[in-house]
Amino acid sequence: MPRFLLQPLVENALKHGQGNNAGCLHLRISLERTAEQLQLQVCNTGVLAADQGSSPSGVGYGLSGLAQRLHWHYGNQASFSIRQDGAWVIATLMLPLR
C-alpha cells in the first residue's frame, strides 16, 4: 500500500468536519479486507460542502493528490469516493490486494 493514503483523509476530516456547527467532531476509521480488495473508510460528522474547492476529479484540491497517487500506483484497479450519508461524510478508498 502506498504511503500517505490515510493521513490526507484524516486531515481533511479534521479540517472540514462539523463545519461551523457546535458540538464534537466524531471520527471513525475502518479497514476491511475481502478476498480481492482492501476497503479503507474515514467517516466524520459534518456536511460535505459542494464548494470545498473543486478539481476535475470532483474532490477538493487536498484530496485530488490522493486520487492521483492511487491512479499512479494502481491505475483503474483502485478507487476513491466521498459522499454524504445522513450526518456523516464518508471517504472510501478501495485498493486491490496484490
C-alpha positions in Angstrom: 0.0 0.0 0.0 1.4 3.4 -0.9 2.4 5.8 1.9 0.3 8.7 3.0 -3.2 7.5 2.0 -4.7 7.6 5.4 -3.2 10.9 6.6 -4.8 13.2 4.0 -8.2 11.7 4.7 -7.9 12.3 8.4 -6.6 15.8 7.9 -9.5 16.6 5.6 -12.0 15.2 8.1 -10.4 17.3 10.9 -10.3 20.5 8.8 -13.7 20.3 7.2 -15.6 18.1 9.7 -18.5 19.6 11.6 -18.1 23.0 9.9 -19.4 25.8 12.0 -21.7 23.6 13.9 -21.3 23.5 17.7 -20.5 20.2 19.2 -18.0 17.4 19.0 -16.5 16.1 15.8 -16.8 12.3 15.6 -14.3 10.5 13.5 -14.4 6.8 12.6 -11.7 4.9 10.7 -12.3 1.4 9.4 -10.4 -1.1 7.4 -12.0 -4.2 5.8 -10.3 -6.9 3.8 -12.1 -9.1 1.3 -10.6 -11.8 -0.9 -9.6 -9.3 -3.6 -9.8 -5.8 -2.1 -8.9 -3.6 0.9 -11.5 -1.0 1.9 -10.4 1.9 4.0 -13.0 4.4 5.2 -12.7 7.6 7.1 -16.0 8.9 8.4 -16.7 12.2 10.1 -19.7 14.1 11.3 -20.4 17.2 9.2 -21.7 18.2 5.8 -20.0 17.6 2.5 -19.6 21.1 1.1 -20.1 21.4 -2.7 -17.7 24.4 -2.7 -14.8 22.8 -0.8 -12.6 23.6 -3.8 -13.4 21.6 -6.9 -10.9 19.8 -9.1 -11.5 17.9 -12.3 -11.9 14.7 -10.3 -14.8 16.2 -8.3 -12.9 16.4 -5.0 -11.2 19.2 -3.2 -7.6 20.1 -4.0 -6.4 18.5 -0.8 -7.8 15.1 -1.8 -7.1 15.3 -5.5 -3.4 14.5 -4.9 -4.6 11.3 -3.1 -6.7 10.3 -6.1 -3.7 11.0 -8.4 -1.4 8.8 -6.3 -4.0 6.0 -6.3 -4.2 6.2 -10.1 -0.4 6.2 -10.4 0.1 3.1 -8.2 -3.0 1.1 -9.3 -4.4 2.5 -12.5 -8.1 1.7 -12.7 -7.9 -1.1 -10.1 -8.3 1.4 -7.2 -11.0 3.9 -6.5 -11.7 6.9 -4.2 -15.1 8.3 -3.4 -16.5 10.8 -0.9 -20.2 11.1 -0.1 -22.7 12.4 2.4 -24.7 9.8 4.4 -27.0 11.4 6.9 -24.9 13.3 9.5 -21.7 11.6 8.2 -19.3 12.4 5.4 -17.7 9.1 4.2 -14.5 8.9 2.3 -13.8 5.4 0.9 -10.6 4.0 -0.7 -10.8 0.7 -2.5 -7.4 -0.9 -3.1 -6.6 -4.2 -4.9 -4.7 -6.8 -2.9 -1.6 -7.8 -4.8 
